[in-house]
């Protein structure tokens, strides 16, 4: 999240969560923790795009 703020990013992409079971945490915990961190930092949820499993997204289509 710091790099998002440091470089003045308009939008960041959260990915590679839930790809492999490497911990005991629930599979949906990373996106929930991201939402909580965004709220603590006063950032809008729209500032981070959380990619869903298998999702394809082209940033150019949103310009």
C-alpha positions as CSV (number, residue, x, y, z in Angstrom):
1,X,0.0,0.0,0.0
2,X,2.9,2.4,0.7
3,X,4.2,2.1,-2.8
4,X,0.7,3.0,-4.1
5,X,0.9,6.2,-2.1
6,X,4.6,6.9,-2.7
7,X,4.3,6.9,-6.5
8,X,1.0,8.6,-6.6
9,X,-0.8,5.7,-8.3
10,X,-4.3,6.3,-9.5
11,X,-5.1,2.6,-9.3
12,X,-3.2,-0.5,-8.1
13,X,-4.0,-4.1,-8.7
14,X,-4.2,-6.7,-6.0
15,X,-3.5,-10.2,-7.4
16,X,-1.9,-13.5,-6.6
17,X,-4.1,-14.1,-3.5
18,X,-5.7,-17.5,-3.1
19,X,-3.5,-19.1,-5.8
20,X,-2.0,-21.6,-3.5
21,X,-2.9,-22.7,0.0
22,X,0.3,-21.7,1.9
23,X,-1.2,-20.8,5.3
24,X,-4.1,-21.6,7.6
25,X,-5.8,-18.3,6.8
26,X,-9.2,-18.4,5.0
27,X,-8.8,-18.0,1.2
28,X,-10.7,-14.7,1.2
29,X,-8.6,-13.1,4.0
30,X,-6.2,-11.1,1.9
31,X,-8.9,-9.0,0.2
32,X,-10.6,-8.5,3.5
33,X,-7.4,-7.3,5.1
34,X,-6.7,-5.0,2.1
35,X,-10.2,-3.4,2.6
36,X,-9.4,-2.8,6.3
37,X,-6.0,-1.4,5.5
38,X,-7.5,1.0,2.8
39,X,-10.0,2.2,5.4
40,X,-7.3,2.8,8.0
41,X,-5.2,4.8,5.4
42,X,-8.3,6.8,4.3
43,X,-8.0,5.4,0.7
44,X,-11.0,4.6,-1.5
45,X,-11.6,0.9,-2.3
46,X,-11.7,1.9,-5.9
47,X,-8.0,2.7,-5.6
48,X,-7.2,-1.0,-5.6
49,X,-8.6,-3.5,-8.1
50,X,-8.8,-7.0,-6.6
51,X,-8.5,-9.5,-9.3
52,X,-10.8,-12.5,-9.0
53,X,-9.5,-16.0,-9.8
54,X,-9.2,-16.4,-13.6
55,X,-10.2,-12.8,-14.2
56,X,-8.8,-11.0,-17.3
57,X,-8.6,-7.2,-17.2
58,X,-7.1,-4.7,-19.5
59,X,-6.3,-1.3,-17.9
60,X,-6.6,0.3,-21.4
61,X,-10.3,-0.5,-21.5
62,X,-10.9,1.7,-18.4
63,X,-9.1,4.8,-19.8
